[in-house]
Amino acid sequence: ALELALVRDDGADRERLKASLRRTALKYDRAGDAHYDTISALHKSIRGSNPDAALYWLARMVAGGDDPLFIARRLIVCASEDCCSADALALATATYRACEIVGLPECGINLSHCVVALAESPKLHPRDRTGPARDWPEGPTDRRTWRKERLSVKSPSG
């Protein structure tokens, strides 16, 4: 279809074709649900140790005009929640700083390096996370009971 459109000698069609080729086919809504779905997909790709998918979602966000500082903040959160090394958190923090200093398009390289490194780094398993919330029962009633049992002080005499 593209070849046929270019072969035609009609100037209006040629101009319309040139205009459509300049537009991106990528649909991205920075203010709506697609924005949060995309950052969630990036986070899940990193958590799933899939660097190719993580780079895809990063590229969609950058091409869609998302704020690189927002992406870098989310990478810090991802490093804190999922990766089990201080190096991952240091890299994510340095990436945020690089985005602050150089901005787009140059910081896209920093974001890409960070995304790949986080995707390839060892991950924390949910059961390995510390804190009382990790072994909470499912329902809210069970949580109240669990909390009462967990926090109740037993006397040494029985």
C-alpha angles and dihedrals in degrees: 000000000000092000091050091050091052093047092056113092096216108124095206093056091047092053092047090050092050090050093049092049090055092055120082120242089210112110112207127161110199093186101044142058094289089067093057093039090055096049088046090052090050091051092047091049090054091045089049092052093241108139094177093056091043091054090048092054091044090052091050091053095047093044089048090058099252118166109264090214090058090052092047091050089053090050089055089052091047092050091049096047104036113020121077101212136081087221091066091053091046091051093049091049091048089049090055090051091048090052089051093051105040105019125193138003093020097046089059086083091054091048091050093050091049094047092051093045093049092047091051097043122098113269134221114244112228091242090056094060114107128230136073095277094069095078099037116137117244106251128065092236090052089050092056091049091044092050093048092050093043095048099038114112115225119210116238091234093063 
